[in-house]
Amino acid sequence: MLQAENLNQYYGSSHTLRGVSLQVARGQCLALLGRNGVGKTTLLKCLMGVLPVSGGTVRLGGRDITRQPPHARAAAGIAYVPQGREIFGRLTVEENLRMGMATLPGREAARINGEVYELFPVLKEMLQRRGGDLSGGQQQQLAIARALLQRPQVLILDEPTEGIQPSIIKDIERVTRLLRQRGDIAILLCEQYFDFAQALADHFVVLARGEVVAAGSQAQMASGDITRHLAV
């Protein structure tokens, strides 16, 4: 579904991504792992088109989208939940959710799909509250729900557990597992915490200093060769 081949990216003279390749298929979850500062968020921004690449190719469903802007990638089916959530603090929960449907045709964008309330019941109770008044965990649930209303083929989650209370981490894990089991979406999960990723991912890629240093299947994730790249 989503494939990156030999991606390179620079910040000035700093070579931040070095020949990175990965792919995630429909119905699977790929965990992108690594310590802070190794290039994980940079890679996700390149996949979303927020940052340009200096070399390599990004494909969605076999179609080259390397030079497409972010809004075109969103319309094509990639939904991105960024690190820090980036919800609209002055808008209500309902208004934030409606922003997620901006790429849909008019009639389809007229009504919020009730499935997001089944996934995150707390949002239905808070529709008229401002996004900025929600707790960090509630904002994360809102950000994921907003992305799902886009009806994505690929869902990119950047550090969804960062700064979140344990009870809501469990909710996010439950929803991510449900989406994977449903089988109609590809999930790219960027995480620093191995245990959370291990519980959800079918495959993994580990970054260090902007390059892939390990990759493999779920069966290989318990390997000491993997965890040593994640230890502080």
C-alpha positions as CSV (number, residue, x, y, z in Angstrom):
1,M,0.0,0.0,0.0
2,L,2.7,2.5,1.1
3,Q,6.2,2.1,-0.1
4,A,9.4,4.2,0.3
5,E,12.5,3.4,-1.6
6,N,16.0,4.7,-0.9
7,L,14.8,8.0,0.6
8,N,17.4,10.7,1.3
9,Q,16.8,14.0,3.0
10,Y,18.9,16.9,4.2
11,Y,18.6,19.8,6.7
12,G,21.2,22.1,5.3
13,S,24.4,20.1,5.3
14,S,23.1,17.5,7.7
15,H,22.2,14.2,6.0
16,T,19.1,13.3,8.1
17,L,17.8,10.3,6.1
18,R,20.2,7.9,4.4
19,G,18.7,5.5,1.9
20,V,15.7,4.6,3.9
21,S,13.3,2.0,2.5
22,L,10.2,0.5,4.0
23,Q,6.7,-0.8,3.0
24,V,3.5,-1.4,4.8
25,A,0.6,-3.4,3.4
26,R,-3.1,-3.2,3.7
27,G,-4.3,-5.0,6.9
28,Q,-0.8,-4.7,8.5
29,C,0.9,-2.5,11.1
30,L,4.5,-1.5,10.6
31,A,6.3,-0.2,13.6
32,L,9.0,2.5,13.1
33,L,11.3,2.4,16.1
34,G,14.3,4.3,17.3
35,R,15.7,6.6,19.9
36,N,14.9,10.3,20.0
37,G,16.5,12.3,17.2
38,V,17.2,9.4,14.8
39,G,15.0,10.7,12.0
40,K,11.6,9.0,12.6
41,T,9.5,12.1,12.5
42,T,11.5,13.5,9.6
43,L,10.8,10.3,7.7
44,L,7.0,10.5,8.4
45,K,7.0,14.1,7.2
46,C,8.7,13.1,4.0
47,L,6.1,10.3,3.5
48,M,3.3,12.9,4.0
49,G,5.0,15.5,1.7
50,V,5.6,18.0,4.5
51,L,9.3,17.8,3.9
52,P,10.9,17.3,0.4
53,V,13.2,14.4,-0.3
54,S,16.5,14.9,-2.1
55,G,16.4,11.4,-3.5
56,G,14.3,8.2,-3.6
57,T,10.6,7.4,-4.3
58,V,7.4,7.3,-2.3
59,R,4.5,5.2,-3.8
60,L,0.9,4.8,-2.7
61,G,-0.8,1.7,-4.1
62,G,2.0,1.5,-6.7
63,R,1.5,5.1,-7.8
64,D,4.5,7.5,-7.5
65,I,3.5,10.4,-5.2
66,T,7.1,11.6,-4.4
67,R,6.4,15.1,-5.7
68,Q,2.8,15.5,-4.6
69,P,2.0,18.2,-1.9
70,P,0.6,17.1,1.5
71,H,-3.0,18.0,0.6
72,A,-2.9,15.8,-2.5
73,R,-1.5,12.9,-0.5
74,A,-4.3,13.4,2.0
75,A,-6.9,13.3,-0.8
76,A,-5.2,10.2,-2.2
77,G,-5.7,8.3,1.1
78,I,-2.9,9.1,3.6
79,A,-3.9,10.3,7.1
80,Y,-1.3,11.7,9.4
81,V,-1.6,12.1,13.2
82,P,1.5,14.2,14.0
83,Q,3.5,14.1,17.2
84,G,1.9,16.6,19.6
85,R,-1.5,16.0,18.1
86,E,-1.9,19.5,16.6
87,I,-5.7,19.7,17.0
88,F,-7.4,23.1,16.7
89,G,-7.6,24.4,20.2
90,R,-10.1,27.2,19.6
91,L,-12.5,24.9,17.6
92,T,-15.0,22.6,19.3
93,V,-14.5,18.8,19.2
94,E,-17.2,18.6,16.5
95,E,-15.5,21.3,14.4
96,N,-12.2,19.5,14.7
97,L,-13.8,16.2,13.6
98,R,-15.4,18.0,10.6
99,M,-11.9,19.2,9.5
100,G,-11.0,15.6,9.0
101,M,-13.6,15.3,6.3
102,A,-12.3,18.2,4.2
103,T,-11.0,15.9,1.4
104,L,-14.4,14.1,1.0
105,P,-17.1,15.0,-1.5
106,G,-19.7,17.4,-0.3
107,R,-22.5,14.9,0.5
108,E,-20.1,12.5,2.2
109,A,-18.7,15.3,4.4
110,A,-22.1,16.4,5.6
111,R,-22.4,13.9,8.4
112,I,-19.8,12.6,10.9
113,N,-19.5,8.8,10.7
114,G,-20.8,7.5,14.0
115,E,-18.1,4.8,14.1
116,V,-15.6,7.3,15.6
117,Y,-17.9,7.6,18.6
118,E,-17.9,3.8,18.9
119,L,-14.1,3.8,18.9
120,F,-13.8,6.8,21.2
121,P,-17.1,7.2,23.2
122,V,-15.7,10.2,25.2
123,L,-15.7,12.4,22.1
124,K,-19.5,12.2,21.7
125,E,-19.9,13.5,25.2
126,M,-17.6,16.5,24.5
127,L,-18.7,17.6,21.0
128,Q,-19.3,21.3,22.0
129,R,-16.1,21.6,24.2
130,R,-13.2,23.4,22.7
131,G,-10.3,21.2,21.7
132,G,-7.9,23.1,23.8
133,D,-9.9,22.3,27.0
134,L,-9.4,18.6,26.5
135,S,-6.7,16.6,28.4
136,G,-3.7,15.4,26.4
137,G,-5.1,11.9,26.1
138,Q,-8.5,13.2,24.9
139,Q,-6.8,15.4,22.3
140,Q,-4.9,12.3,21.1
141,Q,-8.2,10.4,20.7
142,L,-9.6,13.4,18.9
143,A,-6.6,13.6,16.5
144,I,-6.9,9.9,15.6
145,A,-10.7,10.2,15.2
146,R,-10.2,13.2,12.9
147,A,-7.7,11.2,10.8
148,L,-10.1,8.2,10.5
149,L,-12.9,10.5,9.2
150,Q,-10.7,11.1,6.2
151,R,-11.4,7.4,5.3
152,P,-7.7,6.7,4.8
153,Q,-6.0,3.8,3.1
154,V,-2.9,4.5,5.2
155,L,-2.9,5.8,8.8
156,I,0.4,7.3,10.1
157,L,0.7,7.6,13.9
158,D,3.6,9.6,15.3
159,E,4.4,8.8,18.9
160,P,0.7,8.3,19.9
161,T,1.6,7.3,23.5
162,E,3.7,10.4,24.2
163,G,2.6,12.1,27.4
164,I,-0.6,10.1,27.6
165,Q,-2.1,8.5,30.7
166,P,-2.0,4.7,30.8
167,S,-5.8,4.2,30.6
168,I,-5.9,6.1,27.3
169,I,-2.9,4.3,26.0
170,K,-4.9,1.1,26.4
171,D,-7.7,2.7,24.4
172,I,-5.4,3.7,21.6
173,E,-3.9,0.2,21.6
174,R,-7.4,-1.3,21.4
175,V,-8.5,1.0,18.5
176,T,-5.2,0.4,16.6
177,R,-5.6,-3.4,17.0
178,L,-9.2,-3.2,15.8
179,L,-8.2,-1.2,12.7
180,R,-5.5,-3.7,11.9
181,Q,-7.8,-6.7,12.3
182,R,-10.5,-5.0,10.1
183,G,-8.0,-5.4,7.3
184,D,-8.8,-2.5,5.1
185,I,-6.1,0.0,6.2
186,A,-2.3,0.0,6.4
187,I,-0.9,1.4,9.7
188,L,2.5,3.0,10.1
189,L,3.2,3.4,13.8
190,C,6.1,5.5,14.9
191,E,7.1,4.6,18.5
192,Q,9.9,5.0,20.9
193,Y,8.5,2.4,23.3
194,F,9.1,-1.2,22.3
195,D,6.4,-2.9,24.4
196,F,3.6,-0.8,22.9
197,A,4.9,-1.4,19.3
198,Q,5.5,-5.1,19.9
199,A,1.9,-5.6,21.0
200,L,0.5,-4.2,17.7
201,A,3.0,-4.5,14.8
202,D,3.3,-7.3,12.2
203,H,6.7,-5.9,11.0
204,F,9.2,-3.4,12.2
205,V,11.9,-1.0,11.0
206,V,14.5,0.4,13.4
207,L,16.3,3.7,12.6
208,A,19.6,5.0,13.9
209,R,21.3,8.1,12.6
210,G,18.9,8.4,9.7
211,E,19.3,4.9,8.4
212,V,17.7,1.5,8.8
213,V,19.8,-0.7,11.2
214,A,17.3,-3.5,11.7
215,A,14.1,-4.7,10.1
216,G,12.0,-7.8,10.3
217,S,8.8,-9.6,11.3
218,Q,6.9,-9.7,14.6
219,A,8.6,-13.0,15.4
220,Q,12.0,-11.3,15.4
221,M,11.0,-8.4,17.5
222,A,12.1,-10.0,20.8
223,S,15.6,-10.2,19.6
224,G,18.3,-8.6,21.6
225,D,19.7,-7.2,18.4
226,I,16.6,-5.0,18.2
227,T,16.3,-3.8,21.7
228,R,19.9,-2.7,21.9
229,H,19.1,-0.1,19.3
230,L,16.3,1.3,21.5
231,A,18.1,1.4,24.9
232,V,19.1,4.8,26.1
